[in-house]
Amino acid sequence: MRATLVLDDGMIKELLSAAGIKNKTKAISISIRSYIAQKRREKLLSLGGTMKLSSEWQKLRELEKDE
């Protein structure tokens, strides 16, 4: 997808330097992927301890072993 963006020059230079690449499109794509991955990790971490497991899990485990 093509887009026209107004971005801070200093921020782009820092991004290119940090990424170790010269291609702006590639650097921005890497940054977007990294941001998405970070948000997914945060969402997963926020779910920690929110699932309720019944005591039946041990019985289910035993049934799986018998198969």
Backbone torsions as a table, in degrees:
resi	resn	phi	psi	omega
1	MET	NA	135.4	177.0
2	ARG	-93.7	143.4	178.8
3	ALA	-151.6	148.8	173.8
4	THR	-103.9	123.6	-176.8
5	LEU	-125.7	146.6	172.5
6	VAL	-106.9	108.8	-176.1
7	LEU	-122.3	150.4	178.6
8	ASP	-65.6	126.1	-178.5
9	ASP	-59.2	-42.3	-179.6
10	GLY	-63.1	-39.2	179.7
11	MET	-65.9	-40.9	179.2
12	ILE	-66.1	-42.6	178.2
13	LYS	-61.3	-41.9	178.5
14	GLU	-64.9	-40.1	177.9
15	LEU	-62.0	-47.6	179.6
16	LEU	-60.7	-41.0	179.4
17	SER	-66.2	-46.1	-178.8
18	ALA	-64.8	-37.9	-179.0
19	ALA	-78.7	-20.1	-179.6
20	GLY	71.2	28.3	178.4
21	ILE	-131.7	164.9	-177.8
22	LYS	-106.6	-16.0	-176.5
23	ASN	-83.4	115.8	-177.1
24	LYS	-63.9	-42.1	-178.7
25	THR	-61.4	-44.7	179.7
26	LYS	-64.0	-42.4	-179.9
27	ALA	-63.0	-42.3	179.8
28	ILE	-68.0	-39.6	177.9
29	SER	-62.4	-43.6	177.5
30	ILE	-60.9	-42.1	-179.9
31	SER	-63.8	-42.0	179.5
32	ILE	-64.7	-44.8	178.0
33	ARG	-60.5	-42.4	179.6
34	SER	-62.8	-42.7	179.3
35	TYR	-62.5	-44.9	179.8
36	ILE	-62.5	-43.9	179.2
37	ALA	-61.9	-40.8	178.9
38	GLN	-62.8	-44.7	180.0
39	LYS	-64.9	-36.8	177.2
40	ARG	-64.7	-42.8	177.7
41	ARG	-61.8	-43.4	179.0
42	GLU	-60.4	-41.3	180.0
43	LYS	-64.7	-44.1	178.2
44	LEU	-62.5	-43.2	179.3
45	LEU	-64.1	-34.1	-180.0
46	SER	-68.8	-20.8	179.0
47	LEU	-81.9	-9.5	-177.7
48	GLY	-55.4	125.5	178.3
49	GLY	81.2	5.9	-177.9
50	THR	-95.9	-14.0	179.2
51	MET	-88.3	138.4	177.6
52	LYS	-103.2	121.6	177.9
53	LEU	-101.3	133.7	178.6
54	SER	-80.5	165.5	179.0
55	SER	-73.1	-4.4	-179.0
56	GLU	-74.8	-11.2	-176.0
57	TRP	-60.9	-33.1	179.7
58	GLN	-68.4	-38.5	177.6
59	LYS	-65.8	-41.3	178.3
60	LEU	-63.1	-39.6	178.5
61	ARG	-61.7	-43.0	178.9
62	GLU	-64.1	-39.9	178.0
63	LEU	-63.1	-38.3	178.6
64	GLU	-64.6	-38.1	179.9
65	LYS	-66.8	-34.7	-179.1
66	ASP	-69.5	-23.5	-177.1
67	GLU	-74.5	NA	NA
